[in-house]
Amino acid sequence: MYHQRLAEWTLLESLLFGRRLPENTAVLPFSQSFGTSGRLDAEYYQPKFNRLLQHLKKYPHAKLGVLTDLNKSVEPGSEAYRDKGVPFVRVADLSVFGIAPTDKFLNPDDFYETIRPKKDTVLLSKDGTVGIAYRVPQDLDMITSGAIVHLRIKPEYRESLLPDYLALVLNSPAVQMQAQRDAGGSIIQHWKPSEIKEVIIPVLPEEQQREIANKIQESFELKRQSEDLLSRAKYLVEREIENSAYFQAA
């Protein structure tokens, strides 16, 4: 298979290299493409990705694997699901706004050593729908799918990188494009941990990060208030309907 791909790439080089091509087409020698990346899908080599990385590297930045420790959870399989126990969170339950209630549970005795989300951990989806990031506001007694990695900012960077800011950057186009490049080329997207660690993260000054983090917290608080108001309104409407039906029956 390796030599077959090498032959195919050599043929493509001989046919295309040196010809004038559209601006959105990239032609790279073997040593700068499959020879280093192991990728043959055209999506991976689109010029827009190089332009993005070149732009990000003009500013203070670091690789995600340098800034954080990455830990994977478990994939117990459907046979381990229970009607009660420790909540089991899948990618479908994760969003940028939080974790939805799940109907899947695991026996705590079987998974007592499995990692749980800790305060300020950033959960990041790597399979299926890749690139969903959420900062955990407090310790949670739940277990995440193996398709969700746990990112913890390393102690030496906790003064210079805020978890809210990190989550926002991971959800931004700057990182979503990197995820698109890495996880593309297959029907079911899969973002390898080794690729996640190579993601370029722009690191703004702490003052700007804190301003961004404050706005994020304000946004979440307003979301909570709006949900409370919506629940209150629904309750009042339902009570009025019940009262109306009661008086009509009387």
C-alpha positions, 0 to 999 in steps of 0.5 A, a space after each residue: 500500500 505504501 509503495 502504491 501510494 508513492 507511485 501514485 504521488 510520483 505520477 501526480 508530480 510528473 503530470 502536475 508539477 510545474 504547470 500553471 494552476 489555479 490559485 486555490 490549487 496547491 502542488 507540493 513535492 512528496 517530501 513536503 506532503 505525503 512524505 511528512 503528513 501521510 495524507 493524500 486527500 486534496 482537502 488537507 493541502 488547500 492553500 487556505 490552511 497554510 494562509 491561516 497558520 502563517 497568519 496565526 504565527 505572526 502573533 504570540 502563539 503556542 501548540 495546544 500540546 505545549 499549553 495543556 495536558 490531554 487525557 482520554 476517557 473510555 468507550 465502554 460500549 452499549 452493553 455497559 449502559 444502565 438505567 441509573 448510576 454515573 451519567 455517561 456523556 456522549 458527543 451528542 450531549 455536548 455543546 459549546 453551551 454545556 452538557 445536556 441531560 443524558 439517559 445513559 448511565 454506568 455502574 460506578 463500581 466498574 468505572 471508579 478509576 475513570 477520569 471525571 471532568 474537573 473544574 476548568 477542564 476544557 472538554 473537546 470532541 474529537 470524533 463525529 462532530 469534531 471541535 466542540 469545546 466547553 469549559 467545565 465550571 465545577 467538578 462533575 461526577 460524570 464520565 465522558 465518551 472516549 470521543 471527548 478529550 479532557 484538556 487541562 492547562 498546565 500549571 506553568 501556563 495557568 497565569 497566562 492562559 485562561 480556560 474560558 479564553 481557551 474554550 472560545 479559541 477552540 470554538 473559533 474559526 481559527 481552530 475549526 479550520 485546523 480541525 477541518 483540515 486534520 479530520 477531513 478525508 474520511 466519511 466519519 471525522 476523526 481528530 487524532 490526539 496527536 493532531 490536536 496537540 499540534 493545533 496552533 493557539 493564539 495567546 493574547 495578553 492576559 488583560 485582553 483574555 480576562 476581558 474576553 472571559 468576563 464577556 463569556 461569563 456575562 453571556 452564560 449568566 444572561 443565558 441562564 436568566 433567559 432560561 429561568 424566565 422562559 421556564 417561569 413563563 411556561 409555568 404561568 401559561 400552563 397554570 392559566 390554561 388549567 385555571 381556565 379549564 377548571 372555571 369552564 367545567 364549573 
